[in-house]
Amino acid sequence: MPLLDAQPRKIRDEAEARALLDELDHARVPLVDLCRARGLDARSLSCWRRNLQRRAPEPLRFVELVTAPAPPPAARYRLTVGDVAIELSDDFHPHTLARLLAAVRGC
């Protein structure tokens, strides 16, 4: 009667899983091959890898924040005739200025 292969053993704990996964990263061999060579259950190590990845914190991402240049201050114009002053900004409409001057003339 032929001898049956022993069942591959499961990974004992997190420390063993981390050590094997680290070795796997450096060995560059398939997970199944590494486990087979050591008599380990490949599904057990796969589960450990998946669980450890879920627990790992999100990698930090750096985002450069650049402030937008401040808009130039709005220009203000002040026209003083006697005791009457008119203030205008860059967005005044010439028609409005004409009406204001007509009103001042009428005073």
Gaussian input, Z-matrix of N, CA and C with variables (Angstrom, degrees):
# hf/3-21g

backbone

0 1
 N
 C     1     B1
 C     2     B2     1     A1
 N     3     B3     2     A2     1     D1
 C     4     B4     3     A3     2     D2
 C     5     B5     4     A4     3     D3
 N     6     B6     5     A5     4     D4
 C     7     B7     6     A6     5     D5
 C     8     B8     7     A7     6     D6
 N     9     B9     8     A8     7     D7
 C    10    B10     9     A9     8     D8
 C    11    B11    10    A10     9     D9
 N    12    B12    11    A11    10    D10
 C    13    B13    12    A12    11    D11
 C    14    B14    13    A13    12    D12
 N    15    B15    14    A14    13    D13
 C    16    B16    15    A15    14    D14
 C    17    B17    16    A16    15    D15
 N    18    B18    17    A17    16    D16
 C    19    B19    18    A18    17    D17
 C    20    B20    19    A19    18    D18
 N    21    B21    20    A20    19    D19
 C    22    B22    21    A21    20    D20
 C    23    B23    22    A22    21    D21
 N    24    B24    23    A23    22    D22
 C    25    B25    24    A24    23    D23
 C    26    B26    25    A25    24    D24
 N    27    B27    26    A26    25    D25
 C    28    B28    27    A27    26    D26
 C    29    B29    28    A28    27    D27
 N    30    B30    29    A29    28    D28
 C    31    B31    30    A30    29    D29
 C    32    B32    31    A31    30    D30
 N    33    B33    32    A32    31    D31
 C    34    B34    33    A33    32    D32
 C    35    B35    34    A34    33    D33
 N    36    B36    35    A35    34    D34
 C    37    B37    36    A36    35    D35
 C    38    B38    37    A37    36    D36
 N    39    B39    38    A38    37    D37
 C    40    B40    39    A39    38    D38
 C    41    B41    40    A40    39    D39
 N    42    B42    41    A41    40    D40
 C    43    B43    42    A42    41    D41
 C    44    B44    43    A43    42    D42
 N    45    B45    44    A44    43    D43
 C    46    B46    45    A45    44    D44
 C    47    B47    46    A46    45    D45
 N    48    B48    47    A47    46    D46
 C    49    B49    48    A48    47    D47
 C    50    B50    49    A49    48    D48
 N    51    B51    50    A50    49    D49
 C    52    B52    51    A51    50    D50
 C    53    B53    52    A52    51    D51
 N    54    B54    53    A53    52    D52
 C    55    B55    54    A54    53    D53
 C    56    B56    55    A55    54    D54
 N    57    B57    56    A56    55    D55
 C    58    B58    57    A57    56    D56
 C    59    B59    58    A58    57    D57
 N    60    B60    59    A59    58    D58
 C    61    B61    60    A60    59    D59
 C    62    B62    61    A61    60    D60
 N    63    B63    62    A62    61    D61
 C    64    B64    63    A63    62    D62
 C    65    B65    64    A64    63    D63
 N    66    B66    65    A65    64    D64
 C    67    B67    66    A66    65    D65
 C    68    B68    67    A67    66    D66
 N    69    B69    68    A68    67    D67
 C    70    B70    69    A69    68    D68
 C    71    B71    70    A70    69    D69
 N    72    B72    71    A71    70    D70
 C    73    B73    72    A72    71    D71
 C    74    B74    73    A73    72    D72
 N    75    B75    74    A74    73    D73
 C    76    B76    75    A75    74    D74
 C    77    B77    76    A76    75    D75
 N    78    B78    77    A77    76    D76
 C    79    B79    78    A78    77    D77
 C    80    B80    79    A79    78    D78
 N    81    B81    80    A80    79    D79
 C    82    B82    81    A81    80    D80
 C    83    B83    82    A82    81    D81
 N    84    B84    83    A83    82    D82
 C    85    B85    84    A84    83    D83
 C    86    B86    85    A85    84    D84
 N    87    B87    86    A86    85    D85
 C    88    B88    87    A87    86    D86
 C    89    B89    88    A88    87    D87
 N    90    B90    89    A89    88    D88
 C    91    B91    90    A90    89    D89
 C    92    B92    91    A91    90    D90
 N    93    B93    92    A92    91    D91
 C    94    B94    93    A93    92    D92
 C    95    B95    94    A94    93    D93
 N    96    B96    95    A95    94    D94
 C    97    B97    96    A96    95    D95
 C    98    B98    97    A97    96    D96
 N    99    B99    98    A98    97    D97
 C   100   B100    99    A99    98    D98
 C   101   B101   100   A100    99    D99
 N   102   B102   101   A101   100   D100
 C   103   B103   102   A102   101   D101
 C   104   B104   103   A103   102   D102
 N   105   B105   104   A104   103   D103
 C   106   B106   105   A105   104   D104
 C   107   B107   106   A106   105   D105
 N   108   B108   107   A107   106   D106
 C   109   B109   108   A108   107   D107
 C   110   B110   109   A109   108   D108
 N   111   B111   110   A110   109   D109
 C   112   B112   111   A111   110   D110
 C   113   B113   112   A112   111   D111
 N   114   B114   113   A113   112   D112
 C   115   B115   114   A114   113   D113
 C   116   B116   115   A115   114   D114
 N   117   B117   116   A116   115   D115
 C   118   B118   117   A117   116   D116
 C   119   B119   118   A118   117   D117
 N   120   B120   119   A119   118   D118
 C   121   B121   120   A120   119   D119
 C   122   B122   121   A121   120   D120
 N   123   B123   122   A122   121   D121
 C   124   B124   123   A123   122   D122
 C   125   B125   124   A124   123   D123
 N   126   B126   125   A125   124   D124
 C   127   B127   126   A126   125   D125
 C   128   B128   127   A127   126   D126
 N   129   B129   128   A128   127   D127
 C   130   B130   129   A129   128   D128
 C   131   B131   130   A130   129   D129
 N   132   B132   131   A131   130   D130
 C   133   B133   132   A132   131   D131
 C   134   B134   133   A133   132   D132
 N   135   B135   134   A134   133   D133
 C   136   B136   135   A135   134   D134
 C   137   B137   136   A136   135   D135
 N   138   B138   137   A137   136   D136
 C   139   B139   138   A138   137   D137
 C   140   B140   139   A139   138   D138
 N   141   B141   140   A140   139   D139
 C   142   B142   141   A141   140   D140
 C   143   B143   142   A142   141   D141
 N   144   B144   143   A143   142   D142
 C   145   B145   144   A144   143   D143
 C   146   B146   145   A145   144   D144
 N   147   B147   146   A146   145   D145
 C   148   B148   147   A147   146   D146
 C   149   B149   148   A148   147   D147
 N   150   B150   149   A149   148   D148
 C   151   B151   150   A150   149   D149
 C   152   B152   151   A151   150   D150
 N   153   B153   152   A152   151   D151
 C   154   B154   153   A153   152   D152
 C   155   B155   154   A154   153   D153
 N   156   B156   155   A155   154   D154
 C   157   B157   156   A156   155   D155
 C   158   B158   157   A157   156   D156
 N   159   B159   158   A158   157   D157
 C   160   B160   159   A159   158   D158
 C   161   B161   160   A160   159   D159
 N   162   B162   161   A161   160   D160
 C   163   B163   162   A162   161   D161
 C   164   B164   163   A163   162   D162
 N   165   B165   164   A164   163   D163
 C   166   B166   165   A165   164   D164
 C   167   B167   166   A166   165   D165
 N   168   B168   167   A167   166   D166
 C   169   B169   168   A168   167   D167
 C   170   B170   169   A169   168   D168
 N   171   B171   170   A170   169   D169
 C   172   B172   171   A171   170   D170
 C   173   B173   172   A172   171   D171
 N   174   B174   173   A173   172   D172
 C   175   B175   174   A174   173   D173
 C   176   B176   175   A175   174   D174
 N   177   B177   176   A176   175   D175
 C   178   B178   177   A177   176   D176
 C   179   B179   178   A178   177   D177
 N   180   B180   179   A179   178   D178
 C   181   B181   180   A180   179   D179
 C   182   B182   181   A181   180   D180
 N   183   B183   182   A182   181   D181
 C   184   B184   183   A183   182   D182
 C   185   B185   184   A184   183   D183
 N   186   B186   185   A185   184   D184
 C   187   B187   186   A186   185   D185
 C   188   B188   187   A187   186   D186
 N   189   B189   188   A188   187   D187
 C   190   B190   189   A189   188   D188
 C   191   B191   190   A190   189   D189
 N   192   B192   191   A191   190   D190
 C   193   B193   192   A192   191   D191
 C   194   B194   193   A193   192   D192
 N   195   B195   194   A194   193   D193
 C   196   B196   195   A195   194   D194
 C   197   B197   196   A196   195   D195
 N   198   B198   197   A197   196   D196
 C   199   B199   198   A198   197   D197
 C   200   B200   199   A199   198   D198
 N   201   B201   200   A200   199   D199
 C   202   B202   201   A201   200   D200
 C   203   B203   202   A202   201   D201
 N   204   B204   203   A203   202   D202
 C   205   B205   204   A204   203   D203
 C   206   B206   205   A205   204   D204
 N   207   B207   206   A206   205   D205
 C   208   B208   207   A207   206   D206
 C   209   B209   208   A208   207   D207
 N   210   B210   209   A209   208   D208
 C   211   B211   210   A210   209   D209
 C   212   B212   211   A211   210   D210
 N   213   B213   212   A212   211   D211
 C   214   B214   213   A213   212   D212
 C   215   B215   214   A214   213   D213
 N   216   B216   215   A215   214   D214
 C   217   B217   216   A216   215   D215
 C   218   B218   217   A217   216   D216
 N   219   B219   218   A218   217   D217
 C   220   B220   219   A219   218   D218
 C   221   B221   220   A220   219   D219
 N   222   B222   221   A221   220   D220
 C   223   B223   222   A222   221   D221
 C   224   B224   223   A223   222   D222
 N   225   B225   224   A224   223   D223
 C   226   B226   225   A225   224   D224
 C   227   B227   226   A226   225   D225
 N   228   B228   227   A227   226   D226
 C   229   B229   228   A228   227   D227
 C   230   B230   229   A229   228   D228
 N   231   B231   230   A230   229   D229
 C   232   B232   231   A231   230   D230
 C   233   B233   232   A232   231   D231
 N   234   B234   233   A233   232   D232
 C   235   B235   234   A234   233   D233
 C   236   B236   235   A235   234   D234
 N   237   B237   236   A236   235   D235
 C   238   B238   237   A237   236   D236
 C   239   B239   238   A238   237   D237
 N   240   B240   239   A239   238   D238
 C   241   B241   240   A240   239   D239
 C   242   B242   241   A241   240   D240
 N   243   B243   242   A242   241   D241
 C   244   B244   243   A243   242   D242
 C   245   B245   244   A244   243   D243
 N   246   B246   245   A245   244   D244
 C   247   B247   246   A246   245   D245
 C   248   B248   247   A247   246   D246
 N   249   B249   248   A248   247   D247
 C   250   B250   249   A249   248   D248
 C   251   B251   250   A250   249   D249
 N   252   B252   251   A251   250   D250
 C   253   B253   252   A252   251   D251
 C   254   B254   253   A253   252   D252
 N   255   B255   254   A254   253   D253
 C   256   B256   255   A255   254   D254
 C   257   B257   256   A256   255   D255
 N   258   B258   257   A257   256   D256
 C   259   B259   258   A258   257   D257
 C   260   B260   259   A259   258   D258
 N   261   B261   260   A260   259   D259
 C   262   B262   261   A261   260   D260
 C   263   B263   262   A262   261   D261
 N   264   B264   263   A263   262   D262
 C   265   B265   264   A264   263   D263
 C   266   B266   265   A265   264   D264
 N   267   B267   266   A266   265   D265
 C   268   B268   267   A267   266   D266
 C   269   B269   268   A268   267   D267
 N   270   B270   269   A269   268   D268
 C   271   B271   270   A270   269   D269
 C   272   B272   271   A271   270   D270
 N   273   B273   272   A272   271   D271
 C   274   B274   273   A273   272   D272
 C   275   B275   274   A274   273   D273
 N   276   B276   275   A275   274   D274
 C   277   B277   276   A276   275   D275
 C   278   B278   277   A277   276   D276
 N   279   B279   278   A278   277   D277
 C   280   B280   279   A279   278   D278
 C   281   B281   280   A280   279   D279
 N   282   B282   281   A281   280   D280
 C   283   B283   282   A282   281   D281
 C   284   B284   283   A283   282   D282
 N   285   B285   284   A284   283   D283
 C   286   B286   285   A285   284   D284
 C   287   B287   286   A286   285   D285
 N   288   B288   287   A287   286   D286
 C   289   B289   288   A288   287   D287
 C   290   B290   289   A289   288   D288
 N   291   B291   290   A290   289   D289
 C   292   B292   291   A291   290   D290
 C   293   B293   292   A292   291   D291
 N   294   B294   293   A293   292   D292
 C   295   B295   294   A294   293   D293
 C   296   B296   295   A295   294   D294
 N   297   B297   296   A296   295   D295
 C   298   B298   297   A297   296   D296
 C   299   B299   298   A298   297   D297
 N   300   B300   299   A299   298   D298
 C   301   B301   300   A300   299   D299
 C   302   B302   301   A301   300   D300
 N   303   B303   302   A302   301   D301
 C   304   B304   303   A303   302   D302
 C   305   B305   304   A304   303   D303
 N   306   B306   305   A305   304   D304
 C   307   B307   306   A306   305   D305
 C   308   B308   307   A307   306   D306
 N   309   B309   308   A308   307   D307
 C   310   B310   309   A309   308   D308
 C   311   B311   310   A310   309   D309
 N   312   B312   311   A311   310   D310
 C   313   B313   312   A312   311   D311
 C   314   B314   313   A313   312   D312
 N   315   B315   314   A314   313   D313
 C   316   B316   315   A315   314   D314
 C   317   B317   316   A316   315   D315
 N   318   B318   317   A317   316   D316
 C   319   B319   318   A318   317   D317
 C   320   B320   319   A319   318   D318

   B1=1.4431
   B2=1.5242
   B3=1.3657
   B4=1.4579
   B5=1.5210
   B6=1.3337
   B7=1.4625
   B8=1.5222
   B9=1.3123
   B10=1.4634
   B11=1.5198
   B12=1.3171
   B13=1.4662
   B14=1.5201
   B15=1.3098
   B16=1.4626
   B17=1.5108
   B18=1.3219
   B19=1.4591
   B20=1.5197
   B21=1.3252
   B22=1.4665
   B23=1.5295
   B24=1.3118
   B25=1.4542
   B26=1.5291
   B27=1.3051
   B28=1.4654
   B29=1.5264
   B30=1.3022
   B31=1.4575
   B32=1.5327
   B33=1.3359
   B34=1.4658
   B35=1.5239
   B36=1.3285
   B37=1.4679
   B38=1.5262
   B39=1.3234
   B40=1.4687
   B41=1.5238
   B42=1.3289
   B43=1.4656
   B44=1.5346
   B45=1.3272
   B46=1.4735
   B47=1.5244
   B48=1.3246
   B49=1.4663
   B50=1.5310
   B51=1.3277
   B52=1.4709
   B53=1.5284
   B54=1.3314
   B55=1.4638
   B56=1.5293
   B57=1.3240
   B58=1.4730
   B59=1.5210
   B60=1.3231
   B61=1.4702
   B62=1.5202
   B63=1.3255
   B64=1.4671
   B65=1.5258
   B66=1.3206
   B67=1.4736
   B68=1.5229
   B69=1.3080
   B70=1.4635
   B71=1.5255
   B72=1.3129
   B73=1.4701
   B74=1.5223
   B75=1.3294
   B76=1.4586
   B77=1.5296
   B78=1.3284
   B79=1.4648
   B80=1.5270
   B81=1.3065
   B82=1.4656
   B83=1.5230
   B84=1.3009
   B85=1.4691
   B86=1.5156
   B87=1.3152
   B88=1.4655
   B89=1.5307
   B90=1.3102
   B91=1.4569
   B92=1.5288
   B93=1.3116
   B94=1.4695
   B95=1.5246
   B96=1.3307
   B97=1.4641
   B98=1.5216
   B99=1.3220
   B100=1.4611
   B101=1.5262
   B102=1.3334
   B103=1.4620
   B104=1.5318
   B105=1.3040
   B106=1.4606
   B107=1.5255
   B108=1.3331
   B109=1.4630
   B110=1.5298
   B111=1.3263
   B112=1.4677
   B113=1.5261
   B114=1.3291
   B115=1.4631
   B116=1.5174
   B117=1.3472
   B118=1.4652
   B119=1.5186
   B120=1.3069
   B121=1.4579
   B122=1.5355
   B123=1.3298
   B124=1.4684
   B125=1.5203
   B126=1.3386
   B127=1.4750
   B128=1.5236
   B129=1.3220
   B130=1.4625
   B131=1.5271
   B132=1.3222
   B133=1.4673
   B134=1.5259
   B135=1.3143
   B136=1.4700
   B137=1.5193
   B138=1.3230
   B139=1.4765
   B140=1.5308
   B141=1.3252
   B142=1.4674
   B143=1.5305
   B144=1.3081
   B145=1.4696
   B146=1.5219
   B147=1.3304
   B148=1.4659
   B149=1.5356
   B150=1.3219
   B151=1.4711
   B152=1.5219
   B153=1.3198
   B154=1.4653
   B155=1.5282
   B156=1.3078
   B157=1.4728
   B158=1.5210
   B159=1.3176
   B160=1.4686
   B161=1.5242
   B162=1.3303
   B163=1.4645
   B164=1.5168
   B165=1.3125
   B166=1.4681
   B167=1.5230
   B168=1.3083
   B169=1.4740
   B170=1.5262
   B171=1.3003
   B172=1.4573
   B173=1.5227
   B174=1.3133
   B175=1.4725
   B176=1.5268
   B177=1.3040
   B178=1.4612
   B179=1.5145
   B180=1.2900
   B181=1.4556
   B182=1.5174
   B183=1.2906
   B184=1.4517
   B185=1.5208
   B186=1.3065
   B187=1.4552
   B188=1.5176
   B189=1.3165
   B190=1.4610
   B191=1.5216
   B192=1.3113
   B193=1.4586
   B194=1.5158
   B195=1.2903
   B196=1.4603
   B197=1.5152
   B198=1.3166
   B199=1.4600
   B200=1.5249
   B201=1.2897
   B202=1.4609
   B203=1.5220
   B204=1.3167
   B205=1.4555
   B206=1.5339
   B207=1.2952
   B208=1.4640
   B209=1.5268
   B210=1.3084
   B211=1.4685
   B212=1.5300
   B213=1.3026
   B214=1.4618
   B215=1.5353
   B216=1.3091
   B217=1.4661
   B218=1.5286
   B219=1.2964
   B220=1.4671
   B221=1.5245
   B222=1.3147
   B223=1.4664
   B224=1.5297
   B225=1.2785
   B226=1.4663
   B227=1.5204
   B228=1.2936
   B229=1.4631
   B230=1.5268
   B231=1.3351
   B232=1.4640
   B233=1.5287
   B234=1.2967
   B235=1.4568
   B236=1.5270
   B237=1.3396
   B238=1.4655
   B239=1.5262
   B240=1.3218
   B241=1.4599
   B242=1.5235
   B243=1.3230
   B244=1.4716
   B245=1.5218
   B246=1.3360
   B247=1.4601
   B248=1.5311
   B249=1.3300
   B250=1.4736
   B251=1.5258
   B252=1.3506
   B253=1.4616
   B254=1.5185
   B255=1.2973
   B256=1.4725
   B257=1.5225
   B258=1.3219
   B259=1.4661
   B260=1.5136
   B261=1.3223
   B262=1.4642
   B263=1.5266
   B264=1.3243
   B265=1.4642
   B266=1.5185
   B267=1.3170
   B268=1.4698
   B269=1.5251
   B270=1.3088
   B271=1.4664
   B272=1.5362
   B273=1.3536
   B274=1.4579
   B275=1.5338
   B276=1.3032
   B277=1.4670
   B278=1.5340
   B279=1.3207
   B280=1.4710
   B281=1.5293
   B282=1.3250
   B283=1.4636
   B284=1.5399
   B285=1.3393
   B286=1.4618
   B287=1.5251
   B288=1.3415
   B289=1.4562
   B290=1.5296
   B291=1.3174
   B292=1.4676
   B293=1.5196
   B294=1.3079
   B295=1.4728
   B296=1.5215
   B297=1.3639
   B298=1.4662
   B299=1.5325
   B300=1.3344
   B301=1.4616
   B302=1.5197
   B303=1.3098
   B304=1.4726
   B305=1.5225
   B306=1.3287
   B307=1.4658
   B308=1.5200
   B309=1.3684
   B310=1.4548
   B311=1.5237
   B312=1.3227
   B313=1.4641
   B314=1.5200
   B315=1.3177
   B316=1.4713
   B317=1.5317
   B318=1.3145
   B319=1.4716
   B320=1.5148
   A1=108.18
   A2=119.02
   A3=121.30
   A4=110.93
   A5=115.75
   A6=121.60
   A7=109.38
   A8=115.93
   A9=120.38
   A10=109.18
   A11=115.71
   A12=119.82
   A13=109.17
   A14=117.22
   A15=121.94
   A16=109.21
   A17=115.29
   A18=119.87
   A19=109.22
   A20=118.22
   A21=118.73
   A22=108.93
   A23=115.84
   A24=118.31
   A25=111.02
   A26=114.01
   A27=120.16
   A28=109.43
   A29=115.77
   A30=122.15
   A31=107.64
   A32=116.82
   A33=121.48
   A34=113.93
   A35=116.04
   A36=118.28
   A37=109.85
   A38=114.24
   A39=120.71
   A40=111.93
   A41=116.83
   A42=120.17
   A43=110.53
   A44=116.29
   A45=118.90
   A46=110.27
   A47=116.61
   A48=120.52
   A49=110.51
   A50=116.81
   A51=119.97
   A52=111.11
   A53=116.94
   A54=120.45
   A55=110.42
   A56=116.98
   A57=120.20
   A58=111.46
   A59=117.41
   A60=120.42
   A61=111.05
   A62=116.56
   A63=120.20
   A64=110.12
   A65=115.67
   A66=120.19
   A67=110.05
   A68=116.49
   A69=121.29
   A70=110.72
   A71=117.02
   A72=120.79
   A73=111.39
   A74=116.81
   A75=120.59
   A76=112.71
   A77=116.80
   A78=120.59
   A79=111.92
   A80=116.68
   A81=121.78
   A82=111.78
   A83=115.28
   A84=121.56
   A85=106.78
   A86=117.74
   A87=119.14
   A88=111.02
   A89=115.40
   A90=121.98
   A91=110.75
   A92=117.11
   A93=121.67
   A94=110.73
   A95=117.15
   A96=120.32
   A97=111.66
   A98=117.01
   A99=120.42
   A100=110.14
   A101=116.13
   A102=120.51
   A103=111.08
   A104=116.89
   A105=120.44
   A106=110.63
   A107=117.30
   A108=121.49
   A109=111.05
   A110=117.58
   A111=120.50
   A112=113.33
   A113=116.62
   A114=120.03
   A115=112.87
   A116=115.85
   A117=121.38
   A118=110.65
   A119=115.29
   A120=122.07
   A121=108.77
   A122=116.60
   A123=120.91
   A124=111.26
   A125=117.16
   A126=119.28
   A127=110.86
   A128=116.11
   A129=120.36
   A130=110.26
   A131=116.54
   A132=119.62
   A133=110.74
   A134=117.25
   A135=120.33
   A136=111.20
   A137=116.11
   A138=119.87
   A139=110.75
   A140=115.97
   A141=119.17
   A142=109.86
   A143=117.08
   A144=120.02
   A145=110.25
   A146=116.74
   A147=121.38
   A148=110.39
   A149=117.31
   A150=120.58
   A151=112.45
   A152=116.75
   A153=119.52
   A154=110.94
   A155=117.32
   A156=120.20
   A157=110.62
   A158=116.89
   A159=120.05
   A160=111.39
   A161=115.96
   A162=120.41
   A163=112.49
   A164=117.40
   A165=120.61
   A166=108.91
   A167=117.19
   A168=119.27
   A169=109.93
   A170=114.69
   A171=119.99
   A172=109.22
   A173=117.30
   A174=117.86
   A175=109.49
   A176=115.23
   A177=119.86
   A178=110.18
   A179=114.70
   A180=120.42
   A181=106.88
   A182=115.83
   A183=120.15
   A184=108.44
   A185=114.24
   A186=121.04
   A187=106.98
   A188=115.35
   A189=118.98
   A190=108.91
   A191=115.30
   A192=120.89
   A193=108.54
   A194=115.65
   A195=121.30
   A196=107.29
   A197=115.32
   A198=118.23
   A199=109.30
   A200=114.44
   A201=119.94
   A202=107.56
   A203=116.78
   A204=117.85
   A205=109.47
   A206=114.68
   A207=119.43
   A208=108.82
   A209=116.08
   A210=117.86
   A211=108.67
   A212=115.30
   A213=117.40
   A214=109.11
   A215=116.91
   A216=118.30
   A217=109.65
   A218=114.09
   A219=118.28
   A220=109.02
   A221=114.92
   A222=119.70
   A223=108.87
   A224=115.11
   A225=120.94
   A226=108.08
   A227=114.98
   A228=120.92
   A229=107.89
   A230=114.88
   A231=119.70
   A232=107.68
   A233=114.98
   A234=121.80
   A235=107.06
   A236=115.37
   A237=119.90
   A238=108.77
   A239=114.97
   A240=121.59
   A241=106.28
   A242=114.47
   A243=118.55
   A244=109.16
   A245=114.81
   A246=118.36
   A247=112.11
   A248=116.49
   A249=121.43
   A250=108.51
   A251=116.48
   A252=121.47
   A253=109.52
   A254=115.41
   A255=121.52
   A256=106.97
   A257=115.79
   A258=120.57
   A259=109.54
   A260=114.33
   A261=120.91
   A262=109.41
   A263=115.56
   A264=120.18
   A265=108.54
   A266=116.34
   A267=120.82
   A268=113.01
   A269=117.51
   A270=118.70
   A271=113.36
   A272=116.81
   A273=118.01
   A274=109.94
   A275=114.38
   A276=120.71
   A277=107.36
   A278=118.49
   A279=120.34
   A280=113.15
   A281=116.68
   A282=119.84
   A283=110.07
   A284=116.00
   A285=120.22
   A286=110.57
   A287=117.02
   A288=120.57
   A289=110.23
   A290=117.55
   A291=120.86
   A292=110.02
   A293=118.23
   A294=121.89
   A295=111.37
   A296=115.62
   A297=118.14
   A298=111.80
   A299=115.78
   A300=119.12
   A301=111.23
   A302=116.86
   A303=120.54
   A304=110.00
   A305=116.24
   A306=120.11
   A307=110.58
   A308=116.66
   A309=119.84
   A310=109.81
   A311=117.87
   A312=121.01
   A313=111.90
   A314=114.46
   A315=119.66
   A316=113.06
   A317=116.92
   A318=119.39
   A319=111.41
   D1=129.88
   D2=-177.35
   D3=-71.95
   D4=148.36
   D5=176.98
   D6=-78.40
   D7=135.98
   D8=176.83
   D9=-87.05
   D10=143.00
   D11=176.38
   D12=-63.26
   D13=143.60
   D14=176.07
   D15=-66.94
   D16=148.89
   D17=177.51
   D18=-63.27
   D19=136.56
   D20=175.32
   D21=-64.53
   D22=143.72
   D23=-177.17
   D24=-86.93
   D25=152.63
   D26=178.61
   D27=-80.52
   D28=159.13
   D29=177.79
   D30=-68.52
   D31=132.87
   D32=-173.83
   D33=-70.91
   D34=-48.49
   D35=-173.25
   D36=-155.62
   D37=179.51
   D38=-177.34
   D39=-62.12
   D40=-39.75
   D41=-178.72
   D42=-61.74
   D43=-43.57
   D44=178.44
   D45=-65.83
   D46=-41.68
   D47=179.88
   D48=-61.46
   D49=-45.82
   D50=-179.82
   D51=-62.99
   D52=-41.49
   D53=179.71
   D54=-63.35
   D55=-43.24
   D56=179.20
   D57=-67.03
   D58=-41.02
   D59=179.43
   D60=-66.10
   D61=-37.16
   D62=175.71
   D63=-64.01
   D64=-44.46
   D65=178.02
   D66=-62.54
   D67=-40.08
   D68=179.53
   D69=-61.87
   D70=-40.48
   D71=178.43
   D72=-62.17
   D73=-38.86
   D74=-177.35
   D75=-83.40
   D76=-30.05
   D77=-176.05
   D78=-76.83
   D79=-26.97
   D80=-179.02
   D81=55.77
   D82=44.23
   D83=173.78
   D84=-120.14
   D85=156.56
   D86=178.26
   D87=-61.95
   D88=147.18
   D89=-179.78
   D90=-55.18
   D91=-42.81
   D92=-178.73
   D93=-59.87
   D94=-42.78
   D95=-179.09
   D96=-65.80
   D97=-42.59
   D98=179.18
   D99=-61.38
   D100=-45.99
   D101=-178.64
   D102=-65.39
   D103=-43.25
   D104=179.67
   D105=-59.84
   D106=-42.76
   D107=-178.79
   D108=-64.26
   D109=-25.88
   D110=-177.78
   D111=-105.39
   D112=1.36
   D113=-179.78
   D114=71.92
   D115=31.12
   D116=-177.85
   D117=-105.76
   D118=155.12
   D119=176.78
   D120=-79.92
   D121=115.11
   D122=-177.64
   D123=-64.07
   D124=-34.57
   D125=178.77
   D126=-64.38
   D127=-35.83
   D128=178.83
   D129=-63.24
   D130=-45.82
   D131=179.91
   D132=-67.63
   D133=-37.07
   D134=176.96
   D135=-61.33
   D136=-41.78
   D137=178.34
   D138=-64.61
   D139=-41.52
   D140=177.90
   D141=-60.85
   D142=-44.40
   D143=-179.11
   D144=-60.35
   D145=-46.66
   D146=-179.13
   D147=-61.63
   D148=-45.55
   D149=-179.37
   D150=-66.07
   D151=-39.38
   D152=179.13
   D153=-68.22
   D154=-36.03
   D155=177.72
   D156=-66.29
   D157=-36.35
   D158=178.95
   D159=-66.11
   D160=-35.56
   D161=-178.09
   D162=-80.44
   D163=-17.60
   D164=-176.50
   D165=-66.26
   D166=138.51
   D167=177.32
   D168=-67.96
   D169=154.31
   D170=176.25
   D171=-58.33
   D172=137.99
   D173=176.84
   D174=-65.05
   D175=146.10
   D176=179.29
   D177=-70.43
   D178=139.03
   D179=173.99
   D180=-122.51
   D181=133.60
   D182=-179.82
   D183=-99.21
   D184=133.41
   D185=179.65
   D186=-122.64
   D187=126.22
   D188=179.08
   D189=-84.07
   D190=125.24
   D191=177.35
   D192=-101.93
   D193=124.29
   D194=-179.17
   D195=-120.13
   D196=126.41
   D197=179.44
   D198=-76.69
   D199=141.93
   D200=177.02
   D201=-74.41
   D202=143.51
   D203=178.79
   D204=-62.96
   D205=141.46
   D206=179.84
   D207=-66.89
   D208=139.41
   D209=178.65
   D210=-65.15
   D211=146.69
   D212=179.55
   D213=-62.58
   D214=145.88
   D215=179.94
   D216=-63.38
   D217=142.39
   D218=179.53
   D219=-65.50
   D220=134.29
   D221=179.01
   D222=-72.28
   D223=138.63
   D224=177.67
   D225=-119.45
   D226=137.17
   D227=179.63
   D228=-119.56
   D229=136.97
   D230=179.98
   D231=-125.66
   D232=122.17
   D233=178.36
   D234=-112.29
   D235=119.25
   D236=-178.23
   D237=-117.64
   D238=124.89
   D239=175.96
   D240=-127.43
   D241=107.41
   D242=-176.53
   D243=66.18
   D244=-125.83
   D245=179.79
   D246=-99.78
   D247=12.97
   D248=178.47
   D249=-106.41
   D250=131.87
   D251=178.25
   D252=-125.44
   D253=136.88
   D254=176.32
   D255=-121.00
   D256=128.57
   D257=176.48
   D258=-113.26
   D259=134.42
   D260=-179.91
   D261=-133.23
   D262=155.79
   D263=174.21
   D264=-112.58
   D265=178.27
   D266=-177.96
   D267=-60.39
   D268=-24.08
   D269=-175.32
   D270=-94.31
   D271=18.10
   D272=179.29
   D273=-69.90
   D274=155.98
   D275=179.14
   D276=-101.92
   D277=131.55
   D278=-177.98
   D279=-54.73
   D280=-33.58
   D281=-179.92
   D282=-63.94
   D283=-38.14
   D284=178.59
   D285=-64.91
   D286=-40.84
   D287=178.16
   D288=-62.80
   D289=-41.39
   D290=179.29
   D291=-61.61
   D292=-42.06
   D293=178.49
   D294=-64.29
   D295=-41.22
   D296=178.57
   D297=-63.82
   D298=-43.28
   D299=-179.72
   D300=-65.25
   D301=-37.22
   D302=177.04
   D303=-63.81
   D304=-39.26
   D305=179.25
   D306=-66.42
   D307=-38.94
   D308=179.65
   D309=-67.15
   D310=-40.52
   D311=178.59
   D312=-60.60
   D313=-33.48
   D314=-177.86
   D315=-74.62
   D316=-11.64
   D317=-178.56
   D318=-81.73

